[in-house]
C-alpha cells in the first residue's frame, strides 16, 4: 500500500467531527491565504483596470470633442462670425433698418408696426443670457408698394442686414403690371431685462 492510500484510510477512520474540523481548518487556511495574498493583487488589478477604462473614456470624449470642434469650425466658415444680440432699445434696430430702406428705394404706402418684445423659447441662445438679462425677439410688420425689382432688393437687404435675424413672413401681391404690394414680418433678437 502506498503512503497516500494509508493516509486516506486513516482519514476515513477518524471520527466524523474530526473530519469536519479538518475540512473547516483547511477552508480557513485557504481563505486566509486568499485574503492576505491573492485579494490585494486582484484589488491592484481592478484599480489599474479602472484607470485604463477612464483613460479610454477620456480618449473617446476627446475624439467626440474634436469632432464637435471641427463641425463648429465648418459651421463658422459657412455662417460667419457670431455676434451677440444688441441691448434692447424697443426695436430701434428694426426701425433704423426700415428707415434706411425708405431713403434708398422708391417705396409708397409704407407702414411699419413693431410688436412688443417677447422672450425666446429656451435653447442655446437663451442659456447665454446672464444675470437679469434675457434674450427677447422683437418683430415688426413692414408693408409697402413698389416695383417687383425694388421689392426683391428690399427683401434681400433685410435678410442680409446685420441687426435683423430673420424675415419670417413674406406676402407679395400684384397690384398693377409694374407694382406689387409687399407685407413682411421681420425679427430681431435683443438682450432685455427680466421683470
Protein Blocks (a to p, Z undefined) as FASTA:
>chain_A
ZZklmmmmmmmmpcfklmmmmmmmmmmmmmmmmmmmmmmmmmmmmmmmmmmmmmmmmmmm
mmmmmmmmmmmmmmmmmnopaddddddeehmmmmmmmmmmmmmpccehiacddddddddd
ddfklmmpghjbccddddddddddddfklmmmmmmmmmmpmkbmbdfbdcdddfblmbcc
dddddddddddddZZ
